[in-house]
Amino acid sequence: MEAMRIVMSGMWLQDADSLSSGNSRLLMVFVGMVAVALIAQAIALIAMAVGAAKTRKRGLEIFEEIRAKMMPVLENSHGFIQETTPKIRIITDNLVETSHLVRAKAVEFDATASDLNSKTRAQVDRVDGMVTSVLNTTNDISETVTRGIKVPLREVSGLVNGLKAGIEVLVGRAKGPSRNSRDTDPGW
């Protein structure tokens, strides 16, 4: 409104020659449009302020409602935390102690397993040596027995073959010349 008054007073202070009646009407229309726009803007601003106030009021109501519902939960959880904190500390202390015991037993078990492993390897090496010795001795005995049996058997077999050949020759002369003189003829 104030702007319109200023514009109007400015128009009256000017010379009559400077504004024509057409221009002055256009100026009045323009000033009227500005006034309507300012009024619309003021109405919109008031409506926004009222909406913001309602939203603020509703937000505070919701906040109070949430606070009323959450306070007992927060108090209960606070009490629960205060009750369980010492118990949790005891549990964590026990876990730490158990961890140390398990670690010590694991180290002890590792040492025992390593000792057992080295003893087992020593015994396996010892048994391997014994088995190798027994197998070598058995092989030597087998070769000795084989030589001890084969050599006399060959000699006896040679003797028997020689006797057999000698007997065949003697039996062949005693019977007389055979039909196949070439087979029995010694070639003397």
KOLVO-456314 format. One record per residue: x, y, z of N, C-alpha, C, CB in turn; residue in three letters. Coordinates in steps of 0.001 Angstrom, whole numbers, padded with zeros to 6 digits, always signed. Glycine has a CB too. Layout:
residues N
XYZXYZXYZXYZALA ...
END
This chain:
residues 188
+000787-001176+000000+000000+000000+000000+000846+001264+000000-000904-000015+001159MET +001850+001178+000786+002728+002336+000917+003392+002650-000413+003790+002093+001998GLU +003709+001611-001176+004351+001800-002469+003416+002512-003430+004792+000459-003052ALA +002146+002192-003347+001180+002828-004231+001056+004313-003909-000185+002142-004117MET +001066+004650-002668+000975+006063-002278+002175+006841-002793+000874+006199-000750ARG +003338+006214-002698+004557+006886-003148+004484+007127-004647+005812+006054-002792ILE +004022+006110-005393+003944+006242-006841+002925+007320-007222+003571+004892-007487VAL +001805+007342-006537+000756+008315-006838+001224+009741-006526-000519+007987-006040MET +001890+009886-005418+002366+011226-005086+003446+011654-006057+002894+011277-003648SER +004218+010732-006543+005226+011049-007529+004587+011481-008831+006134+009864-007757GLY +003482+010885-009166+002800+011246-010403+002199+012663-010300+001694+010211-010725MET +001682+013044-009166+001061+014367-009015+002100+015476-008999+000232+014422-007734TRP +003288+015141-008555+004319+016161-008477+004940+016456-009838+005391+015735-007505LEU +004722+015648-010774+005302+015852-012084+004488+016868-012891+005393+014523-012834GLN +005076+017303-013928+004398+018254-014813+003273+017555-015547+005388+018882-015818ASP +002274+018316-015894+001132+017777-016601+001513+017403-018015-000013+018770-016606ALA +002493+018112-018582+002900+017837-019953+003634+016505-020051+003784+018965-020480ASP +004282+016105-019005+005147+014928-019081+004361+013632-019187+006048+014872-017875SER +003164+013544-018615+002393+012304-018671+001150+012534-019515+002010+011814-017245LEU +000972+011679-020388-000255+011761-021159-001304+010944-020438-000052+011263-022621SER -002521+011088-020809-003585+010385-020116-003488+008888-020343-004940+010896-020567SER -002987+008432-021496-002829+006992-021769-001725+006389-020929-002534+006754-023249GLY -000656+007148-020794+000467+006664-019994+000108+006638-018534+001699+007524-020212ASN -000650+007600-018105-001008+007631-016703-001937+006479-016365-001657+008959-016345SER -002791+006094-017282-003653+004944-017031-002825+003658-016973-004741+004837-018121ARG -001890+003532-017883-001032+002348-017868-000236+002291-016569-000079+002348-019083LEU +000188+003452-016136+000925+003500-014877+000026+003106-013730+001507+004894-014638LEU -001215+003519-013738-002161+003158-012683-002446+001660-012698-003469+003948-012841MET -002597+001109-013897-002850-000330-014016-001640-001093-013480-003145-000731-015499VAL -000466-000648-013863+000750-001295-013388+000850-001223-011879+001976-000659-014021PHE +000571-000067-011292+000632+000085-009844-000420-000801-009200+000430+001560-009431VAL -001584-000929-009806-002631-001803-009268-002199-003271-009283-003926-001632-010070GLY -001541-003667-010376-001067-005057-010468-000003-005337-009415-000505-005347-011873MET +000863-004360-009182+001892-004531-008163+001234-004647-006800+002899-003358-008186VAL +000200-003844-006574-000492-003888-005288-001164-005235-005100-001527-002758-005186ALA -001816-005764-006124-002478-007073-006031-001425-008157-005781-003291-007384-007335VAL -000286-008081-006462+000770-009075-006269+001303-009024-004859+001904-008860-007263ALA +001459-007815-004325+001947-007693-002950+000927-008244-001966+002264-006229-002616LEU -000359-008008-002221-001405-008538-001330-001405-010064-001398-002812-007971-001717ILE -001293-010635-002627-001261-012100-002773-000051-012683-002070-001247-012500-004257ALA +001072-011993-002183+002288-012455-001514+002123-012413-000005+003491-011607-001936GLN +001499-011376+000488+001266-011259+001932+000341-012361+002406+000675-009883+002283ALA -000713-012674+001635-001649-013742+002011-000915-015085+002029-002862-013794+001025ILE -000083-015330+001006+000666-016585+000942+001627-016693+002115+001434-016691-000383ALA +002266-015589+002453+003199-015589+003576+002479-015855+004886+003943-014261+003650LEU +001298-015279+005060+000519-015522+006274+000074-016974+006323-000704-014582+006340ILE -000364-017525+005171-000798-018925+005125+000374-019847+005456-001382-019275+003730ALA +001558-019529+004939+002731-020348+005251+003085-020265+006723+003923-019915+004407MET +002960-019089+007312+003265-018933+008733+002288-019735+009576+003227-017452+009137ALA +000986-019690+009205-000022-020462+009949+000265-021953+009792-001468-020126+009451VAL +000605-022410+008549+000929-023830+008315+002152-024258+009105+001165-024089+006823GLY +003160-023392+009134+004367-023720+009888+004070-023814+011372+005454-022680+009637ALA +003208-022938+011863+002849-022988+013291+002108-024280+013603+001980-021767+013683ALA +001181-024680+012716+000442-025934+012932+001403-027125+012877-000687-026099+011869LYS +002324-027097+011902+003303-028197+011772+004197-028262+012995+004164-028021+010500THR +004615-027108+013468+005451-027069+014669+004700-027642+015854+005902-025634+014972ARG +003431-027240+015986+002613-027729+017102+002444-029247+016997+001224-027026+017117LYS +002179-029760+015785+001996-031203+015595+003318-031936+015845+001469-031506+014164ARG +004435-031360+015403+005744-031963+015651+006043-032063+017129+006830-031167+014964GLY +005714-031004+017883+005923-031050+019334+005041-032104+019989+005644-029680+019956LEU +003797-032242+019501+002905-033268+020048+003473-034661+019798+001498-033149+019429GLU +003965-034881+018558+004544-036187+018217+005783-036443+019056+004892-036261+016714ILE +006626-035435+019218+007831-035580+020029+007478-035930+021472+008664-034292+019986PHE +006474-035250+022024+006062-035538+023401+005502-036950+023517+005018-034518+023875GLU +004760-037368+022498+004195-038727+022508+005314-039769+022458+003223-038924+021310GLU +006290-039543+021579+007430-040463+021478+008222-040465+022779+008348-040074+020293ILE +008431-039286+023335+009173-039190+024587+008461-039937+025700+009373-037731+024980ARG +007128-039795+025755+006347-040481+026798+006454-041992+026653+004870-040053+026737ALA +006499-042475+025411+006572-043925+025189+007998-044451+025337+006035-044274+023801LYS +008984-043637+025017+010367-044091+025056+011012-044006+026434+011170-043298+024094MET +010549-043126+027260+011173-042962+028583+011152-044243+029405+010473-041861+029353MET +010024-044972+029489+010072-046232+030248+011047-047242+029636+008676-046850+030321PRO +011096-047280+028312+012013-048221+027653+013456-047845+027973+011785-048233+026112VAL +013752-046554+027899+015114-046103+028215+015466-046372+029675+015263-044607+027912LEU +014513-046154+030574+014780-046419+031990+015002-047900+032229+013627-045915+032861GLU +014181-048748+031587+014345-050207+031733+015685-050666+031158+013185-050957+031033ASN +016033-050138+029985+017310-050552+029391+018483-050055+030222+017429-050030+027951SER +018349-048871+030797+019415-048359+031664+019586-049266+032885+019104-046906+032111HIS +018458-049668+033486+018522-050593+034629+019111-051937+034221+017126-050799+035233GLY +018717-052423+033055+019233-053707+032563+020746-053629+032348+018525-054108+031245PHE +021191-052528+031771+022630-052353+031530+023390-052296+032850+022895-051070+030710ILE +022815-051593+033834+023488-051519+035131+023532-052875+035821+022792-050505+036029GLN +022488-053692+035633+022481-055033+036239+023465-055973+035545+021071-055631+036186GLU +023522-055887+034238+024324-056870+033506+025790-056486+033357+023738-057082+032151THR +026132-055253+033587+027525-054830+033426+028482-055639+034297+027661-053354+033757THR +028215-055839+035601+029146-056664+036398+029187-058117+035910+028741-056632+037883PRO +028029-058632+035496+028002-060015+035015+028810-060152+033724+026548-060480+034787LYS +028686-059176+032870+029448-059211+031617+030944-059110+031914+029003-058063+030670ILE +031317-058294+032884+032731-058200+033255+033250-059537+033771+032936-057111+034319ARG +032430-060220+034585+032827-061536+035103+032985-062521+033939+031776-062069+036133ILE +032038-062483+033018+032099-063396+031867+033345-063120+031038+030834-063256+030988ILE +033636-061852+030778+034831-061539+029976+036109-061928+030716+034867-060039+029623THR +036127-061717+032050+037298-062151+032821+037466-063661+032737+037174-061714+034292ASP +036346-064388+032847+036403-065848+032741+036865-066284+031348+035028-066459+033055ASN +036397-065590+030340+036829-065926+028977+038323-065683+028793+036037-065108+027948LEU +038817-064603+029356+040254-064324+029256+041045-065412+029967+040590-062935+029854VAL +040588-065774+031164+041276-066820+031934+041210-068154+031189+040650-066963+033348GLU +040048-068479+030661+039892-069723+029900+040787-069708+028667+038420-069929+029488THR +040869-068568+028022+041733-068444+026842+043184-068718+027213+041601-067041+026216SER +043628-068178+028352+045012-068424+028785+045231-069908+029100+045349-067564+030027HIS +044248-070530+029761+044378-071958+030074+044422-072802+028803+043217-072418+030967LEU +043535-072493+027877+043505-073254+026622+044810-073075+025866+042317-072816+025743VAL +045325-071865+025849+046592-071609+025166+047725-072393+025825+046913-070100+025169ARG +047761-072409+027171+048810-073152+027884+048692-074648+027596+048724-072892+029411ALA +047459-075156+027604+047263-076586+027319+047617-076902+025870+045805-077004+027610LYS +047341-075977+024977+047695-076197+023572+049209-076261+023416+047111-075082+022678ALA +049926-075399+024112+051392-075422+024053+051907-076734+024648+051998-074200+024813VAL +051307-077149+025769+051703-078410+026407+051409-079588+025474+050963-078594+027761GLU +050236-079585+024859+049867-080652+023931+050814-080667+022732+048408-080479+023459PHE +051176-079493+022243+052100-079405+021109+053454-079995+021479+052264-077941+020652ASP +053919-079682+022680+055204-080229+023121+055122-081747+023242+055627-079607+024470ALA +054023-082236+023817+053839-083687+023963+053757-084347+022597+052568-084002+024783THR +053007-083763+021687+052867-084338+020348+054210-084335+019622+051815-083559+019531ALA +054986-083267+019773+056304-083211+019129+057223-084284+019704+056940-081812+019306SER +057207-084456+021050+058029-085478+021690+057609-086871+021223+057925-085373+023224ASP +056292-087110+021192+055774-088401+020746+056145-088645+019287+054245-088467+020929LEU +056083-087629+018491+056415-087750+017074+057898-088108+016904+056085-086433+016325ASN +058775-087456+017650+060207-087759+017525+060511-089173+018019+061047-086732+018314SER +059845-089582+019116+060058-090951+019612+059541-091975+018612+059364-091149+020974LYS +058409-091683+018013+057837-092603+017022+058765-092721+015823+056436-092127+016571THR +059320-091609+015379+060258-091654+014251+061489-092485+014605+060680-090227+013840ARG +061992-092315+015829+063159-093086+016252+062830-094581+016251+063633-092635+017657ALA +061644-094940+016769+061248-096351+016800+061056-096894+015385+059953-096529+017615GLN +060473-096088+014530+060272-096527+013143+061622-096754+012478+059441-095486+012343VAL +062571-095862+012710+063914-096048+012148+064555-097317+012699+064805-094826+012454ASP +064382-097546+013999+064955-098742+014633+064329-100011+014060+064751-098695+016163ARG +062995-100028+013965+062302-101203+013420+062688-101398+011957+060761-101053+013559VAL +062803-100295+011217+063202-100393+009815+064590-101025+009709+063188-098998+009143ASP +065496-100602+010570+066839-101196+010573+066796-102682+010901+067736-100473+011576GLY +065960-103045+011895+065851-104449+012278+065270-105274+011126+064976-104596+013541MET +064203-104765+010516+063575-105510+009419+064543-105644+008249+062273-104813+008959VAL +065269-104578+007945+066254-104627+006857+067332-105665+007172+066898-103229+006634THR +067801-105684+008415+068821-106662+008814+068285-108085+008696+069292-106394+010256SER +067052-108296+009171+066446-109642+009100+066289-110065+007645+065063-109670+009821VAL +065812-109135+006807+065628-109484+005392+066970-109789+004721+064914-108338+004646LEU +067997-109012+005034+069318-109276+004457+069864-110623+004929+070299-108152+004826ASN +069699-110897+006217+070167-112183+006766+069404-113338+006137+070002-112216+008304THR +068077-113163+006006+067256-114216+005392+067688-114445+003956+065756-113849+005444THR +067971-113384+003255+068425-113501+001871+069768-114232+001818+068541-112103+001215ASN +070686-113882+002723+071988-114557+002770+071827-116038+003091+072899-113892+003811ASP +070958-116332+004076+070727-117749+004447+070127-118496+003276+069790-117861+005686ILE +069169-117852+002594+068520-118496+001447+069548-118787+000357+067381-117605+000890SER +070438-117851+000098+071464-118072-000916+072426-119181-000482+072239-116771-001187GLU +072760-119191+000814+073677-120231+001322+073027-121609+001212+074075-119943+002799THR +071740-121674+001616+071031-122964+001534+070917-123392+000081+069620-122870+002183VAL +070596-122435-000787+070451-122763-002208+071780-123278-002761+069972-121523-003012THR +072876-122597-002455+074184-123053-002908+074529-124412-002288+075264-122014-002556ARG +074171-124544-000995+074480-125796-000290+073701-126976-000849+074183-125649+001193GLY +072539-126730-001401+071737-127827-001955+072040-128013-003432+070232-127562-001751ILE +072164-126932-004177+072339-127031-005628+073698-127659-006001+072213-125637-006264LYS +074749-127228-005345+076086-127731-005712+076164-129249-005489+077194-127004-004881VAL +075776-129753-004294+075840-131212-004146+074879-131927-005086+075534-131607-002709PRO +073699-131331-005330+072750-131971-006248+073334-132042-007653+071410-131207-006266LEU +074021-131019-008087+074648-131035-009405+075733-132117-009469+075250-129648-009733ARG +076493-132164-008378+077559-133175-008365+076966-134583-008383+078462-132995-007125GLU +075902-134765-007547+075262-136094-007507+074624-136380-008849+074196-136179-006370VAL +073974-135382-009438+073326-135562-010737+074373-135893-011803+072529-134292-011133SER +075500-135215-011729+076573-135508-012688+077106-136919-012493+077716-134493-012547GLY +077264-137304-011224+077715-138659-010926+076723-139699-011418+077938-138823-009434LEU +075432-139442-011146+074390-140393-011569+074360-140473-013083+072994-139979-011021VAL +074470-139336-013754+074469-139346-015220+075706-140089-015752+074433-137893-015773ASN +076825-139871-015082+078045-140588-015497+077903-142089-015284+079267-140067-014720GLY +077361-142500-014119+077148-143924-013854+076164-144517-014848+076643-144137-012424LEU +075121-143767-015120+074093-144230-016045+074713-144431-017435+072906-143218-016107LYS +075513-143471-017836+076145-143584-019146+077112-144768-019155+076886-142273-019514ALA +077832-144922-018037+078779-146047-017963+078050-147384-017979+079643-145940-016698GLY +076940-147458-017264+076174-148707-017216+075573-148987-018589+075058-148635-016134ILE +075108-147988-019258+074525-148190-020593+075591-148712-021554+073910-146866-021135GLU +076779-148168-021401+077859-148624-022279+078192-150084-021958+079125-147721-022122VAL +078280-150418-020689+078603-151797-020317+077470-152749-020689+078893-151889-018815LEU +076264-152347-020468+075125-153196-020801+075050-153338-022328+073790-152602-020221VAL +075362-152346-023026+075302-152380-024484+076358-153323-025051+075487-150971-025059GLY +077554-153497-024495+078589-154397-024964+078269-155835-024601+079933-153998-024392ARG +077633-155947-023446+077303-157294-023024+076217-157879-023906+076867-157307-021567ALA +075357-157184-024434+074283-157674-025286+074792-157937-026678+073131-156686-025329LYS +075770-157335-027016+076311-157482-028353+076068-156206-029130+075688-158690-029074GLY +076482-156285-030392+076290-155077-031204+074802-154831-031392+077001-155207-032582PRO +074430-153685-031274+073007-153342-031391+072692-153013-032820+072632-152160-030475SER +071409-152959-033090+070948-152658-034436+071397-151268-034843+069425-152776-034528ARG +071393-150460-033935+071755-149073-034229+073134-148840-033628+070690-148049-033657ASN +074147-149264-034310+075487-149228-033776+076010-147812-033660+076405-150047-034630SER +075443-146997-034401+075883-145617-034334+075497-144971-033035+075321-144835-035474ARG +074321-145309-032438+073861-144731-031178+074660-145246-030007+072394-145024-030965ASP +075021-146482-029997+075715-147053-028848+077212-147103-029047+075198-148433-028565THR +077692-146887-030228+079127-146947-030490+079815-145778-029856+079414-146979-031983ASP +080767-146051-028942+081428-144950-028251+082399-144244-029191+082165-145460-027000PRO +082740-144777-030282+083613-144117-031224+085092-144343-030954+083330-142672-031221GLY +085492-145566-030395+086908-145846-030160+087534-146510-031245+087106-146628-028995TRP 
END
